[in-house]
Amino acid sequence: MEIMKKAFGTAVTNCYIVKGKNSSIIIDPGVDAFNWAYENAINLAGVFLTHGHWDHAYCAKFFSDKGYSVYIHRDDSFMVENASSMMPNAFKPEILTSDASEFKVGEFGVKFHHFPGHTPGCCMLEVSCEDEKFMFSGDFLFKGSVGRWDFPYSDADKMRKSLQKALKIKENFTLYPGHGFYTTFEDERATIEYFLRVI
């Protein structure tokens, strides 16, 4: 797999293109990401959202309008279906997922891991292709930090439970977060343990 990353917008949000030999997927096309993502994705097989915040989902509508399926956890669908000042270009996602939903799109396996707290439907996305696997952690887990739990629709109790759940992950995934730089799950175990004491 080849992973392309570019940060967009005032929130400096990472948009990812994951390329296989014959197809690609896009993860979190936020503000201003459409042209770059659309031009660089080869044989696009789907668009995946880690959660429904505008800085991750703003340009998803443009892909939906072109006939591509957009995937999002059902608990965050209201964020993109209802227009607001931050998300004026509302749309209806084609695929609503739940915890542990798995999809085969193009060459890729994509599994949704539900970790609510930052948003009701916040997820990490496990992407596999042949013998490679990576985790796209959205705004749940960053290098040295976790997603905020003080936004509208955030929930500190659910975030705490999600962090406890995350500690049960056994594999040392490389993590590609929604903001900042990549890291590994083992490197962030201490981060999770720290925030379990803070929240």
C-alpha positions in Angstrom: 0.0 0.0 0.0 1.0 3.6 -0.6 -0.4 6.2 1.8 -0.6 9.8 0.6 -1.3 12.5 3.2 -2.0 16.2 3.0 -3.3 18.6 5.6 -6.0 21.1 4.8 -7.9 24.0 6.3 -7.6 26.1 9.4 -7.8 23.0 11.6 -4.8 21.5 9.6 -6.7 18.2 9.1 -5.1 15.2 7.5 -6.7 13.8 4.4 -5.4 10.4 3.3 -5.4 8.5 0.0 -4.6 4.8 0.3 -3.4 3.3 -2.9 -3.2 -0.4 -3.9 -2.0 -1.8 -7.2 -5.3 -1.1 -8.9 -7.6 1.0 -6.7 -7.6 3.5 -3.9 -9.7 4.8 -1.1 -9.9 8.3 0.5 -10.2 8.9 4.2 -11.5 12.2 5.7 -11.7 14.7 2.8 -12.1 17.9 4.8 -12.2 21.5 3.8 -10.4 22.2 0.5 -9.3 18.5 0.1 -11.5 17.6 -2.9 -9.3 18.6 -5.8 -6.1 17.0 -4.4 -7.9 13.8 -3.4 -9.9 13.5 -6.6 -6.9 14.1 -8.8 -4.6 11.7 -7.0 -7.0 8.8 -6.3 -6.8 6.1 -8.9 -9.9 3.9 -9.5 -11.5 5.3 -6.4 -13.4 2.5 -4.5 -14.9 4.5 -1.6 -14.7 7.4 0.7 -14.4 6.8 4.5 -15.0 9.2 7.4 -13.6 8.6 10.8 -16.3 10.9 12.2 -18.7 13.6 11.2 -16.9 16.9 12.1 -16.7 19.4 9.3 -12.9 19.5 9.1 -13.0 15.8 8.2 -16.2 15.5 6.2 -16.6 18.8 4.4 -15.8 17.6 0.9 -17.4 14.2 1.2 -20.6 15.5 -0.4 -18.7 16.3 -3.6 -17.6 12.6 -3.9 -21.2 11.5 -3.1 -22.4 13.8 -5.9 -20.1 12.1 -8.3 -21.5 8.7 -7.5 -18.9 7.4 -5.0 -20.1 5.7 -1.8 -19.3 7.5 1.5 -19.1 5.4 4.6 -19.6 6.8 8.2 -20.7 5.4 11.5 -24.5 5.7 11.9 -24.2 7.6 15.2 -22.4 10.5 13.4 -24.6 10.6 10.3 -26.7 13.5 11.7 -23.6 15.7 11.6 -23.3 15.5 7.8 -27.1 15.1 7.0 -28.1 18.4 8.7 -26.7 21.7 7.3 -25.1 24.0 9.7 -22.8 27.1 9.6 -19.8 24.8 9.8 -21.2 22.1 7.5 -23.4 23.9 5.0 -23.1 21.2 2.3 -25.2 18.5 4.0 -25.7 15.2 2.2 -26.9 11.7 2.9 -24.1 9.2 3.2 -24.5 6.0 1.2 -23.3 3.5 3.8 -24.0 3.8 7.6 -21.8 1.5 9.6 -21.7 0.1 13.2 -19.0 -1.2 15.5 -16.9 -3.9 13.8 -18.5 -3.3 10.4 -16.2 -4.8 7.7 -16.2 -4.0 4.0 -14.3 -5.2 1.0 -13.8 -2.3 -1.4 -11.5 -2.7 -4.4 -8.3 -4.3 -3.0 -8.9 -3.2 0.5 -10.5 -4.5 3.7 -11.9 -1.7 5.9 -13.0 -2.4 9.4 -14.7 0.3 11.6 -13.7 0.2 15.3 -16.2 2.4 17.3 -14.6 4.6 20.0 -17.2 7.2 21.0 -16.4 10.2 23.1 -15.0 12.8 20.8 -18.2 12.3 18.8 -21.0 9.7 19.2 -19.8 7.8 16.1 -16.0 8.4 16.3 -14.1 5.5 14.9 -10.7 4.2 14.0 -10.5 2.6 10.6 -8.4 -0.6 10.2 -7.3 -0.8 6.5 -5.7 -3.9 5.1 -4.4 -4.8 1.7 -2.6 -8.1 1.0 -0.3 -8.6 4.0 -0.3 -4.9 5.2 -2.5 -3.4 7.8 -2.7 0.2 9.2 -5.0 2.1 11.5 -6.4 5.5 10.7 -7.3 6.9 14.1 -9.1 10.1 13.2 -9.6 12.3 16.2 -9.7 9.5 18.7 -5.9 9.1 19.2 -3.0 11.2 18.2 0.8 11.2 18.7 0.9 12.2 22.4 -2.7 13.1 22.8 -6.4 12.1 22.4 -9.4 13.7 20.9 -11.2 16.5 22.8 -14.2 15.5 24.9 -15.6 19.0 25.6 -17.2 19.7 22.2 -21.0 19.6 21.5 -22.0 15.9 21.3 -18.8 14.9 23.1 -19.0 12.7 26.1 -16.2 12.4 28.7 -17.6 9.1 30.2 -17.8 7.5 26.8 -14.3 8.7 26.0 -13.0 7.1 29.2 -14.6 3.8 28.3 -13.3 4.0 24.7 -9.7 4.5 26.0 -10.1 1.5 28.3 -11.4 -0.5 25.3 -8.4 0.7 23.2 -5.9 -0.7 25.7 -7.2 -4.2 24.8 -5.9 -3.9 21.2 -3.0 -6.4 20.9 -1.5 -5.5 17.5 1.1 -2.7 17.2 -0.6 -0.9 14.4 1.0 2.1 12.7 -1.5 4.9 13.4 -2.3 7.7 11.0 -4.2 10.3 12.9 -6.6 13.1 11.9 -4.1 15.8 12.8 -0.3 15.7 13.2 2.2 12.9 12.6 1.9 9.1 12.4 2.9 7.0 15.4 2.4 3.5 16.6 -0.1 2.0 19.0 2.5 0.8 21.4 4.0 4.2 21.6 0.6 5.6 22.5 -0.3 3.2 25.3 1.3 5.6 27.7 -0.8 8.4 26.2 -4.0 6.4 26.7 -3.0 5.5 30.3 -2.2 9.2 31.1 -5.6 10.5 29.8 -7.5 7.8 31.7 -6.1 9.5 34.8 -7.0 13.0 33.4 -10.6 12.6 32.1 
